[in-house]
Amino acid sequence: MRRSLKALQRLQERHPTCSWIRDRLVEAKREVIELETKKDEFIFHRKKAIWTQLSDRCNKEFFDVVKAKKFNAGVKQLRRSDGSLTKNHDEMLNIATRFYQDLLTAEPTSAEVLQKRQEVWASITPKVTEEMRRTLRDGIPFHRRNRSSIEFSPSS
C-alpha cells in the first residue's frame, strides 16, 4: 500500500493539475491511515491478551528486577583526597561528610575560591536600595516603618 501511495505522489508531482490523481492520492492516504489504526488496535489487543495470560508472573518478575536495581544502585567506591579508591563503608561515609562540610562551610578553603566568590558577587546587580539596607540594619519593626518611604528597584 505504501508503494502505491508513493507512486501516486510521484505521479502528482509530474501532473499537479490532474484531479483524478489527486483524488486517488487522498483516498490512498485515508486507506493507509485506516490500515495503520487497525494494525495498532490489533497489536494493542494482542499485547493485552498476552499480558492477561502472564500478568501475575510478569508483575512479580518486574518488581524483582526493580528491587535488584535499587539494591545495586548504591555507591560502590569513593575516591580519597590522595586519589586512591576506597570501598570501606565507614571511610566512604567520612569522605562524603567531609565533602559536604567543605562545600557548605562559611569560610573559603583557598585563594582561588575567594577570587571566584568575589567575581560572582561583582556580577550580581543589587536590587536593594541603600535606604532598604539601613532599615534592615537598624532593625525597625516592620509595622512601625513608613512604608511609603521604602522604594524598591524595578526588576530587570
Steps between C-alpha positions, in 0.01 A plus 500: 500500500784738581658437160173588330478815707854603405431424136190720512700778666761482220223512242349805667838673497521439123134597439402746777178610326347154449200469733468123451852441639434744786176318593672158488782637717256630762316166496828307533610715797167432674542127442857508638384685812211255546728197456757640743225564758371143461856367528560701820172372646591142412844534662344658809246217540764233438729651765207532737414132452860394562520726805179352638645150468828594668389781730580356842834358398601818317415721798714289732788492250471873441513585870786255554698685231415839655607376843827363361574827320438698819732271691773533236459876454702597810844656507761225466815706561623856552822677420708623795669841496830332407338349188474138618167316514331356806218248536487519881151616602613705803775670302256578218265653756783720634598609148141596416456684832825691453407587140166656599650676803765657277238586242270671750756673725480874541874549452664450162762228485743660255599829337353373174161449666523850652573649159211312339267614778603863442436460125155358565407774746625765255279360222179522708300821461359620831120527527498645853536876539724661760193615694367143511837383633499764774145405599596135521826576682337730755244234584191717488196275544309462177168628635669828610674575171378770272411276208470788253865599554635155408556476128579182317708492185305376198607151404678477172 
